Amino acid sequence: MTAQWSTAQFPAHRQFAAWRDICEAGYYPLHAHSQKDPAEPFRAGFHIHDLGDYTVVDLAADGSELVRRAQDRAPDTTDTCHLLLMLDSGAQIDFGRRPTIEVEANSVLLFDPNESFRFAPFGTWRHRVIRLPRALANSWIAPKHRNEGILTVSPRSGVGALLAGAMQASTRPIGTVAPQAADITARMLCELLSFGVAETAQATHAAAGAVRGARLDRARRIIERRLGEADLTPAMVATELRISLRAMHMLFEPTGRSFTQYLVMRRTERAAGELREPSAAGRTIADIAFAAGFADLTTFHRTFRRQMGLTPGDYRAAAATQRRDEP
């Protein structure tokens, strides 16, 4: 079964209102908000191919937001998910309680139609949507990704570009083929989707790791610059980095040392360097300890011996003896 609809059948000043009404009255209720004067001409339409277990929908519209509210979810009682190919433009998407995301043109999304969302495209948009049985999609998606509500595959990845191309090509004839062929096509797309999700997740993880590594390097440089400040705290470094205190602590978590442990280690190493330095022979141990950022001598002596294996005085004497014994 096929069906199609277009705003071209309405007077120009009524076109957006007609689009809004058809969106709200449809099988899958949505609320449309025009990005321009609603009285201006508005081009929009859709073409639906219903193949029983699968439904293929071609959608196109001038700039307009689509909103799926919590109260709109009740009419959709089918256990399905939607595979969406975004053509012509990217969009900003608020999905459920998740942070806002931005996706670019030719991205592919798999999402749960029972979630509320706001879809705000960057201008005129064109979509291809395939309604799939949830069981089919879940059979290809790794368990850790099944409950995320929305999955995105970037067209910048190799598999993502292949998936976008396959969706664009396969959804044209899918409405005219037998249900068995539609089933094969849907399974092929789900298999590509599973590889695309994994590839995108790996790329995202690698990018996040690079950002985390750069921030950790900056945090260490800040510590090095402010090492002599006895009152230096994680919160002070986090403020300079413009990240939360929790994020500050999480930067150091993979290193095996906490922020405080790293700070104390570097202060001890700086003090040890000064104690080995012949030019600092006239400085007292207390002066070196305070200059390195230690607030009291008891803590300094205890920490120094634990880390270096000698008291500060013995360490300085051993360094002087080593210098005299050198040829």
VOBA-1610 file (N, C-alpha, C; in pm, whole numbers, padded with zeros to 5 digits, always signed):
BEGIN
Met+00084-00119+00000Met+00000+00000+00000Met+00088+00124+00000Thr+00051+00221-00080Thr+00125+00347-00086Thr+00031+00465-00062Ala+00088+00574-00018Ala+00010+00696+00002Ala+00105+00815-00012Gln+00053+00926-00061Gln+00135+01045-00070Gln+00050+01169-00040Trp+00119+01275-00003Trp+00051+01398+00037Trp+00147+01513+00015Ser+00094+01632-00019Ser+00178+01749-00044Ser+00101+01875-00012Thr+00173+01978+00030Thr+00110+02108+00055Thr+00076+02181-00074Ala+00122+02128-00188Ala+00097+02194-00316Ala-00052+02204-00346Gln-00134+02121-00285Gln-00277+02122-00311Gln-00351+02233-00235Phe-00278+02311-00153Phe-00341+02414-00069Phe-00295+02553-00114Pro-00377+02655-00087Pro-00333+02793-00113Pro-00206+02824-00033Ala-00124+02912-00085Ala+00006+02940-00023Ala-00006+02977+00124His-00104+03062+00158His-00114+03109+00297His-00163+02999+00392Arg-00213+02884+00337Arg-00264+02775+00420Arg-00169+02656+00423Gln-00058+02667+00351Gln+00027+02548+00334Gln+00091+02501+00464Phe+00145+02594+00543Phe+00206+02548+00668Phe+00101+02494+00764Ala-00014+02559+00772Ala-00120+02511+00861Ala-00163+02370+00822Ala-00167+02342+00693Ala-00204+02207+00647Ala-00097+02106+00688Trp+00028+02146+00677Trp+00140+02059+00719Trp+00133+02033+00869Arg+00110+02137+00944Arg+00098+02122+01090Arg-00016+02027+01126Asp-00131+02041+01058Asp-00247+01958+01090Asp-00222+01812+01055Ile-00160+01785+00942Ile-00136+01647+00901Ile-00034+01581+00993Cys+00063+01659+01041Cys+00162+01605+01136Cys+00095+01565+01267Glu+00003+01648+01316Glu-00061+01621+01444Glu-00164+01509+01435Ala-00224+01491+01318Ala-00331+01393+01305Ala-00282+01257+01258Gly-00152+01245+01227Gly-00101+01123+01167Gly-00088+01007+01264Tyr-00052+00891+01205Tyr-00029+00769+01283Tyr+00079+00793+01390Tyr+00177+00877+01354Tyr+00289+00907+01445Tyr+00285+01057+01474Pro+00205+01102+01573Pro+00180+01246+01594Pro+00306+01326+01621Leu+00319+01436+01550Leu+00429+01530+01567Leu+00371+01671+01566His+00443+01764+01627His+00401+01903+01627His+00504+01984+01550Ala+00458+02051+01445Ala+00546+02126+01356Ala+00546+02274+01394His+00665+02334+01388His+00681+02478+01415His+00762+02538+01301Ser+00704+02632+01229Ser+00771+02690+01114Ser+00888+02779+01158Gln+00996+02776+01080Gln+01110+02862+01107Gln+01098+02996+01032Lys+00981+03018+00966Lys+00956+03146+00901Lys+00809+03183+00925Asp+00762+03289+00863Asp+00623+03332+00880Asp+00529+03221+00832Pro+00442+03168+00921Pro+00353+03058+00882Pro+00261+03091+00765Ala+00241+03220+00737Ala+00152+03259+00626Ala+00224+03257+00491Glu+00356+03242+00491Glu+00432+03237+00366Glu+00415+03100+00301Pro+00442+03090+00171Pro+00436+02958+00104Pro+00527+02858+00175Phe+00478+02736+00187Phe+00552+02634+00261Phe+00544+02502+00184Arg+00658+02453+00138Arg+00663+02329+00063Arg+00691+02212+00158Ala+00606+02113+00153Ala+00626+01995+00236Ala+00544+01881+00179Gly+00586+01759+00209Gly+00510+01645+00163Gly+00575+01515+00206Phe+00505+01404+00181Phe+00560+01273+00213Phe+00504+01169+00118His+00578+01058+00109His+00538+00944+00028His+00560+00820+00114Ile+00456+00741+00137Ile+00462+00626+00228Ile+00444+00497+00149His+00532+00399+00175His+00518+00263+00125His+00502+00172+00246Asp+00387+00111+00260Asp+00361+00020+00373Asp+00378-00124+00325Leu+00477-00194+00383Leu+00507-00331+00344Leu+00482-00429+00458Gly+00387-00399+00542Gly+00356-00489+00653Gly+00450-00469+00769Asp+00554-00551+00776Asp+00651-00539+00885Asp+00737-00414+00871Tyr+00743-00360+00749Tyr+00828-00245+00723Tyr+00746-00134+00660Thr+00781-00011+00695Thr+00721+00105+00630Thr+00833+00200+00589Val+00830+00242+00465Val+00930+00336+00414Val+00862+00469+00387Val+00919+00576+00443Val+00860+00709+00429Val+00965+00806+00376Asp+00932+00874+00266Asp+01011+00987+00217Asp+00944+01114+00264Leu+01018+01198+00335Leu+00966+01323+00389Leu+01051+01439+00339Ala+00988+01552+00313Ala+01061+01673+00276Ala+00981+01794+00321Ala+01052+01898+00363Ala+00981+02019+00409Ala+01076+02137+00412Asp+01018+02256+00398Asp+01094+02378+00423Asp+01129+02381+00572Gly+01213+02476+00611Gly+01260+02482+00749Gly+01149+02479+00851Ser+01148+02375+00933Ser+01046+02364+01039Ser+01095+02265+01143Glu+01066+02295+01268Glu+01098+02203+01377Glu+00987+02100+01390Leu+01026+01980+01432Leu+00929+01875+01463Leu+00948+01835+01608Val+00839+01830+01683Val+00846+01797+01825Val+00755+01678+01854Arg+00808+01582+01924Arg+00731+01467+01971Arg+00722+01479+02122Arg+00601+01507+02173Arg+00583+01531+02316Arg+00554+01401+02388Ala+00572+01403+02521Ala+00548+01283+02600Ala+00404+01234+02583Gln+00308+01327+02574Gln+00167+01288+02563Gln+00132+01236+02424Asp+00225+01252+02329Asp+00199+01202+02193Asp+00237+01056+02177Arg+00300+00998+02278Arg+00356+00866+02260Arg+00253+00754+02269Ala+00142+00778+02337Ala+00043+00672+02360Ala-00012+00608+02233Pro-00044+00686+02126Pro-00101+00622+02008Pro-00010+00520+01941Asp+00121+00532+01960Asp+00214+00441+01894Asp+00240+00322+01985Thr+00165+00215+01964Thr+00178+00098+02051Thr+00258-00014+01986Thr+00306+00005+01865Thr+00382-00099+01796Thr+00524-00104+01851Asp+00581-00224+01848Asp+00715-00243+01900Asp+00815-00226+01785Thr+00837-00101+01748Thr+00921-00071+01633Thr+01030+00028+01669Cys+01124+00045+01577Cys+01222+00153+01585Cys+01234+00213+01446His+01289+00333+01438His+01296+00405+01312His+01441+00426+01270Leu+01470+00389+01146Leu+01602+00412+01086Leu+01589+00533+00995Leu+01663+00638+01024Leu+01645+00768+00958Leu+01773+00810+00886Leu+01759+00843+00759Leu+01867+00902+00681Leu+01837+01049+00660Met+01927+01136+00704Met+01908+01281+00692Met+01975+01331+00565Leu+01894+01380+00473Leu+01946+01432+00348Leu+01935+01585+00346Asp+02024+01647+00272Asp+02022+01792+00246Asp+02070+01880+00361Ser+02041+01845+00486Ser+02084+01932+00596Ser+02102+01853+00724Gly+02182+01910+00814Gly+02196+01852+00946Gly+02088+01907+01038Ala+02102+01877+01167Ala+01998+01921+01260Ala+02051+01920+01402Gln+01982+01994+01486Gln+02004+01989+01631Gln+01890+01905+01689Ile+01925+01811+01777Ile+01825+01717+01827Ile+01831+01710+01979Asp+01717+01729+02042Asp+01699+01700+02185Asp+01619+01571+02192Phe+01676+01469+02256Phe+01611+01339+02258Phe+01598+01291+02401Gly+01472+01278+02448Gly+01449+01236+02585Gly+01518+01330+02683Arg+01589+01272+02778Arg+01661+01351+02879Arg+01809+01363+02846Arg+01847+01326+02725Arg+01988+01328+02688Arg+02032+01469+02650Pro+02162+01497+02655Pro+02210+01629+02613Pro+02179+01654+02465Thr+02167+01781+02429Thr+02143+01817+02289Thr+02260+01772+02203Ile+02227+01716+02086Ile+02332+01675+01993Ile+02311+01746+01860Glu+02417+01759+01783Glu+02409+01812+01647Glu+02459+01705+01551Val+02384+01681+01446Val+02423+01581+01347Val+02427+01647+01211Glu+02516+01599+01126Glu+02534+01660+00995Glu+02453+01587+00888Ala+02444+01649+00771Ala+02371+01589+00660Ala+02432+01454+00625Asn+02347+01360+00584Asn+02383+01224+00545Asn+02416+01135+00665Ser+02389+01185+00786Ser+02400+01099+00903Ser+02282+01001+00904Val+02303+00886+00968Val+02197+00788+00984Val+02170+00772+01133Leu+02043+00773+01171Leu+02004+00761+01311Leu+01910+00642+01327Leu+01927+00570+01435Leu+01830+00469+01477Leu+01773+00518+01608Phe+01641+00535+01616Phe+01585+00590+01739Phe+01456+00522+01778Asp+01425+00535+01905Asp+01305+00477+01965Asp+01189+00575+01947Pro+01085+00538+01872Pro+00974+00631+01850Pro+00890+00656+01975Asn+00912+00579+02081Asn+00836+00599+02205Asn+00898+00703+02296Glu+01009+00764+02252Glu+01074+00872+02328Glu+01024+01007+02275Ser+01023+01106+02362Ser+00993+01242+02318Ser+01122+01304+02261Phe+01105+01397+02167Phe+01222+01460+02108Phe+01185+01594+02045Arg+01288+01673+02016Arg+01275+01796+01937Arg+01378+01790+01826Phe+01333+01804+01703Phe+01420+01795+01586Phe+01420+01932+01518Ala+01534+01999+01516Ala+01545+02133+01458Ala+01647+02132+01345Pro+01601+02114+01221Pro+01695+02108+01107Pro+01754+02244+01075Phe+01869+02241+01010Phe+01935+02365+00968Phe+01886+02401+00828Gly+01761+02446+00819Gly+01703+02485+00691Gly+01614+02378+00632Thr+01595+02383+00499Thr+01512+02286+00429Thr+01569+02145+00449Trp+01479+02048+00467Trp+01528+01914+00495Trp+01454+01809+00415Arg+01521+01694+00401Arg+01465+01578+00332Arg+01512+01454+00408His+01419+01364+00438His+01451+01244+00516His+01401+01120+00444Arg+01468+01011+00471Arg+01415+00879+00439Arg+01411+00801+00569Val+01294+00745+00598Val+01273+00673+00724Val+01223+00532+00693Ile+01283+00434+00763Ile+01233+00297+00754Ile+01189+00255+00893Arg+01062+00216+00904Arg+01011+00164+01031Arg+01042+00015+01035Leu+01117-00028+01138Leu+01164-00165+01150Leu+01108-00231+01275Pro+01091-00363+01275Pro+01061-00431+01401Pro+01179-00416+01497Arg+01150-00383+01621Arg+01256-00363+01719Arg+01341-00489+01735Ala+01277-00604+01728Ala+01350-00730+01745Ala+01456-00747+01638Leu+01426-00703+01515Leu+01525-00713+01407Leu+01644-00623+01435Ala+01619-00496+01471Ala+01729-00405+01500Ala+01812-00454+01617Asn+01746-00501+01723Asn+01818-00549+01841Asn+01903-00671+01812Ser+01863-00749+01713Ser+01942-00870+01680Ser+02077-00834+01622Trp+02092-00709+01574Trp+02219-00665+01515Trp+02295-00567+01603Ile+02225-00499+01693Ile+02290-00397+01775Ile+02346-00460+01903Ala+02469-00423+01938Ala+02532-00476+02060Ala+02447-00441+02182Pro+02436-00533+02280Pro+02351-00509+02397Pro+02378-00377+02467Lys+02503-00334+02474Lys+02536-00211+02547Lys+02477-00087+02480His+02438-00097+02352His+02382+00018+02280His+02230+00015+02269Arg+02165-00095+02309Arg+02023-00111+02280Arg+01933-00016+02357Asn+01975+00026+02474Asn+01889+00109+02558Asn+01926+00257+02553Glu+02003+00298+02455Glu+02047+00437+02447Glu+01940+00529+02388Gly+01834+00471+02328Gly+01726+00553+02276Gly+01752+00606+02136Ile+01872+00661+02114Ile+01909+00711+01982Ile+02055+00678+01955Leu+02082+00627+01836Leu+02217+00595+01793Leu+02245+00672+01664Thr+02362+00729+01652Thr+02396+00806+01532Thr+02519+00744+01466Val+02518+00746+01334Val+02631+00698+01255Val+02674+00812+01165Ser+02797+00856+01181Ser+02847+00971+01105Ser+02879+00931+00961Pro+02848+01019+00864Pro+02884+00991+00725Pro+03034+01004+00702Arg+03106+01057+00800Arg+03251+01072+00787Arg+03325+00940+00806Ser+03258+00843+00868Ser+03320+00711+00884Ser+03297+00631+00757Gly+03385+00534+00732Gly+03374+00454+00611Gly+03243+00379+00603Val+03207+00310+00711Val+03082+00235+00712Val+02963+00330+00709Gly+02974+00445+00775Gly+02866+00543+00776Gly+02832+00592+00637Ala+02935+00620+00557Ala+02912+00665+00419Ala+02847+00554+00337Leu+02892+00429+00360Leu+02834+00315+00289Leu+02688+00295+00328Leu+02658+00308+00459Leu+02521+00292+00507Leu+02430+00399+00448Ala+02476+00524+00448Ala+02395+00634+00392Ala+02368+00610+00244Gly+02471+00567+00171Gly+02452+00538+00029Gly+02355+00424+00005Ala+02365+00319+00088Ala+02276+00204+00074Ala+02132+00242+00105Met+02112+00325+00208Met+01975+00368+00240Met+01917+00454+00129Gln+01999+00541+00075Gln+01951+00631-00031Gln+01914+00550-00155Ala+01992+00448-00186Ala+01965+00367-00304Ala+01853+00267-00281Ser+01856+00200-00166Ser+01763+00089-00145Ser+01622+00134-00115Thr+01604+00253-00057Thr+01468+00294-00023Thr+01390+00343-00145Arg+01458+00368-00255Arg+01384+00407-00376Arg+01299+00291-00427Pro+01358+00172-00450Pro+01277+00063-00505Pro+01206-00021-00401Ile+01235-00002-00271Ile+01184-00096-00172Ile+01032-00100-00168Gly+00968+00008-00204Gly+00823+00009-00202Gly+00760-00070-00315Thr+00840-00111-00412Thr+00786-00182-00527Thr+00825-00329-00530Val+00900-00375-00428Val+00947-00514-00431Val+00863-00598-00337Ala+00884-00729-00350Ala+00810-00824-00266Ala+00855-00812-00122Pro+00768-00848-00025Pro+00804-00841+00116Pro+00932-00918+00150Gln+00956-01032+00081Gln+01077-01109+00109Gln+01203-01029+00075Ala+01198-00957-00038Ala+01312-00874-00077Ala+01328-00757+00018Ala+01216-00702+00066Ala+01224-00594+00163Ala+01290-00641+00292Asp+01259-00765+00331Asp+01319-00822+00452Asp+01470-00835+00437Ile+01515-00881+00322Ile+01658-00894+00296Ile+01726-00757+00300Thr+01661-00658+00238Thr+01716-00522+00236Thr+01727-00466+00378Ala+01622-00484+00458Ala+01622-00433+00596Ala+01732-00498+00678Arg+01752-00627+00662Arg+01858-00697+00737Arg+01996-00648+00695Met+02012-00623+00565Met+02140-00571+00517Met+02169-00434+00580Leu+02067-00347+00584Leu+02086-00215+00643Leu+02117-00224+00792Cys+02050-00316+00863Cys+02076-00333+01007Cys+02218-00384+01031Glu+02266-00470+00943Glu+02403-00520+00958Glu+02503-00406+00938Leu+02482-00324+00835Leu+02568-00208+00815Leu+02559-00112+00933Leu+02437-00095+00984Leu+02417-00007+01098Leu+02499-00054+01218Ser+02500-00185+01244Ser+02573-00237+01360Ser+02722-00205+01350Phe+02778-00219+01228Phe+02919-00185+01209Phe+02941-00035+01220Gly+02846+00043+01168Gly+02858+00189+01175Gly+02853+00242+01316Val+02764+00186+01399Val+02754+00226+01540Val+02886+00197+01612Ala+02941+00078+01588Ala+03068+00041+01653Ala+03181+00132+01607Glu+03185+00163+01477Glu+03291+00249+01424Glu+03279+00391+01478Thr+03157+00443+01484Thr+03135+00578+01537Thr+03171+00584+01685Ala+03134+00479+01761Ala+03166+00475+01904Ala+03316+00476+01926Gln+03389+00401+01844Gln+03535+00398+01855Gln+03596+00534+01826Ala+03544+00600+01720Ala+03596+00732+01683Ala+03566+00834+01793Thr+03445+00825+01849Thr+03407+00917+01958Thr+03494+00895+02080His+03520+00767+02111His+03604+00734+02227His+03746+00787+02206Ala+03797+00769+02082Ala+03933+00817+02053Ala+03941+00969+02064Ala+03838+01038+02012Ala+03837+01184+02021Ala+03829+01231+02165Ala+03743+01161+02244Ala+03731+01197+02386Ala+03863+01174+02459Gly+03933+01066+02422Gly+04062+01037+02483Gly+04165+01144+02451Ala+04161+01194+02327Ala+04255+01299+02289Ala+04228+01428+02366Val+04101+01462+02381Val+04064+01582+02458Val+04106+01566+02604Arg+04079+01447+02660Arg+04116+01422+02800Arg+04267+01430+02819Gly+04343+01375+02722Gly+04489+01380+02731Gly+04542+01522+02726Ala+04481+01605+02639Ala+04524+01744+02628Ala+04493+01820+02756Arg+04377+01794+02815Arg+04340+01862+02940Arg+04431+01818+03054Leu+04466+01690+03058Leu+04556+01642+03163Leu+04692+01709+03151Asp+04739+01723+03027Asp+04868+01790+03005Asp+04862+01935+03052Arg+04750+02004+03022Arg+04734+02142+03068Arg+04728+02149+03220Ala+04658+02054+03283Ala+04649+02053+03429Ala+04788+02036+03491Arg+04867+01949+03433Arg+05003+01928+03485Arg+05090+02052+03469Arg+05071+02123+03356Arg+05149+02246+03337Arg+05108+02352+03437Ile+04978+02360+03468Ile+04931+02456+03568Ile+04989+02421+03705Ile+04988+02294+03740Ile+05045+02250+03867Ile+05193+02287+03873Glu+05264+02265+03763Glu+05407+02294+03760Glu+05432+02443+03783Arg+05348+02525+03720Arg+05365+02670+03732Arg+05332+02720+03872Arg+05238+02652+03940Arg+05191+02699+04071Arg+05234+02606+04184Leu+05337+02526+04159Leu+05379+02425+04256Leu+05415+02485+04391Gly+05472+02603+04392Gly+05514+02665+04517Gly+05402+02722+04599Glu+05278+02721+04548Glu+05165+02774+04624Glu+05113+02667+04719Ala+05135+02687+04848Ala+05098+02584+04946Ala+04948+02559+04949Asp+04867+02658+04911Asp+04722+02643+04918Asp+04660+02600+04785Leu+04742+02552+04690Leu+04691+02508+04561Leu+04597+02389+04579Thr+04477+02397+04521Thr+04376+02291+04536Thr+04329+02245+04399Pro+04266+02127+04392Pro+04208+02081+04266Pro+04106+02180+04210Ala+04029+02243+04298Ala+03927+02338+04253Ala+03991+02458+04182Met+04106+02502+04229Met+04173+02616+04167Met+04221+02581+04027Val+04274+02461+04009Val+04319+02418+03876Val+04199+02396+03785Ala+04091+02338+03839Ala+03969+02316+03760Ala+03913+02448+03710Thr+03916+02550+03794Thr+03867+02682+03753Thr+03950+02738+03639Glu+04080+02720+03647Glu+04168+02770+03540Glu+04145+02693+03410Leu+04112+02565+03421Leu+04084+02483+03304Leu+03942+02501+03252Arg+03855+02563+03335Arg+03714+02582+03303Arg+03641+02448+03290Ile+03668+02360+03385Ile+03597+02233+03394Ile+03548+02216+03537Ser+03459+02119+03559Ser+03407+02096+03694Ser+03513+02029+03780Leu+03493+02035+03912Leu+03585+01969+04003Leu+03586+01819+03981Arg+03468+01761+03956Arg+03460+01617+03928Arg+03539+01581+03803Ala+03526+01663+03699Ala+03601+01637+03576Ala+03751+01649+03601Met+03790+01741+03692Met+03930+01756+03727Met+03985+01626+03787His+03911+01570+03881His+03957+01445+03944His+03958+01329+03845Met+03860+01329+03754Met+03853+01219+03657Met+03968+01224+03557Leu+04027+01341+03534Leu+04143+01349+03446Leu+04258+01264+03497Phe+04275+01262+03628Phe+04389+01192+03687Phe+04360+01044+03715Glu+04232+01008+03712Glu+04194+00872+03749Glu+04267+00764+03668Pro+04277+00777+03534Pro+04344+00672+03457Pro+04495+00664+03479Thr+04556+00766+03540Thr+04701+00767+03558Thr+04747+00683+03676Gly+04652+00644+03764Gly+04690+00567+03882Gly+04728+00653+04000Arg+04731+00784+03981Arg+04759+00879+04089Arg+04649+00984+04092Ser+04604+01017+04212Ser+04505+01124+04225Ser+04574+01259+04204Phe+04494+01365+04195Phe+04548+01500+04183Phe+04645+01527+04298Thr+04602+01499+04420Thr+04684+01528+04539Thr+04812+01447+04538Gln+04803+01319+04502Gln+04923+01235+04497Gln+05022+01287+04394Tyr+04971+01330+04279Tyr+05060+01384+04176Tyr+05124+01514+04224Leu+05045+01600+04289Leu+05096+01727+04339Leu+05207+01706+04442Val+05185+01616+04536Val+05286+01588+04640Val+05412+01527+04578Met+05394+01437+04480Met+05508+01376+04413Met+05595+01482+04345Arg+05531+01576+04273Arg+05607+01678+04203Arg+05673+01775+04301Arg+05609+01806+04412Arg+05673+01893+04511Arg+05796+01825+04571Thr+05784+01697+04596Thr+05897+01622+04652Thr+06011+01616+04552Glu+05978+01593+04425Glu+06082+01587+04321Glu+06150+01722+04304Arg+06073+01830+04314Arg+06135+01963+04303Arg+06228+01989+04420Ala+06185+01953+04539Ala+06271+01971+04657Ala+06397+01887+04645Ala+06381+01762+04596Ala+06498+01675+04579Ala+06596+01736+04480Gly+06542+01795+04371Gly+06629+01858+04272Gly+06709+01972+04332Glu+06646+02051+04418Glu+06716+02162+04482Glu+06822+02111+04581Leu+06791+02003+04651Leu+06888+01947+04748Leu+07011+01890+04677Arg+06995+01848+04553Arg+07110+01797+04477Arg+07191+01909+04413Glu+07133+02027+04404Glu+07194+02138+04331Glu+07304+02206+04413Pro+07429+02207+04365Pro+07537+02272+04440Pro+07510+02420+04468Ser+07442+02489+04377Ser+07417+02631+04395Ser+07319+02657+04509Ala+07246+02551+04554Ala+07150+02567+04664Ala+07207+02518+04796Ala+07340+02497+04803Ala+07402+02443+04925Ala+07383+02537+05044Gly+07372+02666+05019Gly+07356+02761+05128Gly+07213+02775+05176Arg+07118+02714+05109Arg+06977+02726+05149Arg+06943+02621+05253Thr+06859+02656+05347Thr+06818+02558+05448Thr+06716+02462+05390Ile+06704+02345+05454Ile+06606+02246+05409Ile+06465+02304+05421Ala+06440+02380+05528Ala+06308+02441+05546Ala+06275+02536+05432Asp+06373+02616+05390Asp+06351+02710+05282Asp+06316+02636+05152Ile+06388+02527+05125Ile+06362+02448+05004Ile+06224+02384+05011Ala+06187+02333+05127Ala+06057+02267+05144Ala+05943+02366+05122Phe+05952+02483+05182Phe+05845+02582+05167Phe+05838+02634+05023Ala+05953+02648+04958Ala+05955+02697+04820Ala+05890+02595+04725Ala+05898+02467+04763Ala+05837+02362+04680Ala+05687+02349+04704Gly+05634+02421+04804Gly+05491+02420+04827Gly+05444+02345+04950Phe+05536+02289+05026Phe+05496+02220+05150Phe+05462+02325+05257Ala+05356+02297+05331Ala+05308+02394+05429Ala+05373+02374+05566Asp+05423+02251+05595Asp+05490+02230+05724Asp+05601+02127+05706Leu+05702+02138+05795Leu+05822+02054+05781Leu+05797+01908+05817Thr+05708+01883+05913Thr+05681+01744+05953Thr+05629+01664+05834Thr+05532+01722+05763Thr+05477+01655+05645Thr+05585+01639+05538Phe+05666+01740+05519Phe+05772+01734+05419Phe+05870+01621+05449His+05919+01613+05570His+06017+01509+05605His+05956+01369+05588Arg+05834+01352+05633Arg+05770+01220+05623Arg+05749+01181+05476Thr+05701+01277+05398Thr+05673+01249+05256Thr+05803+01225+05180Phe+05904+01305+05208Phe+06031+01294+05138Phe+06095+01157+05163Arg+06096+01115+05288Arg+06157+00985+05320Arg+06080+00870+05255Arg+05948+00880+05254Arg+05868+00773+05193Arg+05893+00763+05043Gln+05909+00878+04977Gln+05925+00877+04832Gln+06069+00855+04789Met+06164+00914+04860Met+06304+00909+04816Met+06388+00805+04890Gly+06334+00753+05000Gly+06406+00649+05074Gly+06509+00702+05171Leu+06529+00832+05181Leu+06625+00895+05272Leu+06561+01020+05331Thr+06611+01065+05445Thr+06567+01195+05498Thr+06625+01303+05408Pro+06568+01423+05408Pro+06622+01530+05324Pro+06769+01558+05351Gly+06807+01557+05480Gly+06948+01583+05514Gly+07039+01475+05459Asp+07003+01348+05475Asp+07085+01238+05424Asp+07090+01240+05272Tyr+06979+01276+05211Tyr+06974+01282+05064Tyr+07071+01388+05013Arg+07072+01505+05079Arg+07163+01614+05038Arg+07307+01571+05059Ala+07336+01505+05171Ala+07473+01461+05199Ala+07518+01357+05098Ala+07428+01264+05061Ala+07463+01160+04964Ala+07492+01222+04828Ala+07415+01324+04792Ala+07438+01391+04662Ala+07573+01462+04662Ala+07609+01525+04776Ala+07738+01594+04783Ala+07852+01495+04776Thr+07841+01381+04843Thr+07944+01277+04839Thr+07961+01224+04697Gln+07850+01204+04628Gln+07856+01154+04489Gln+07930+01253+04400Arg+07906+01383+04419Arg+07974+01483+04337Arg+08124+01482+04365Arg+08164+01467+04490Arg+08307+01465+04524Arg+08378+01341+04467Asp+08305+01230+04460Asp+08364+01105+04412Asp+08371+01097+04260Glu+08297+01190+04195Glu+08301+01187+04048Glu+08436+01235+03998Pro+08492+01169+03896Pro+08624+01211+03843Pro+08616+01351+03780
//
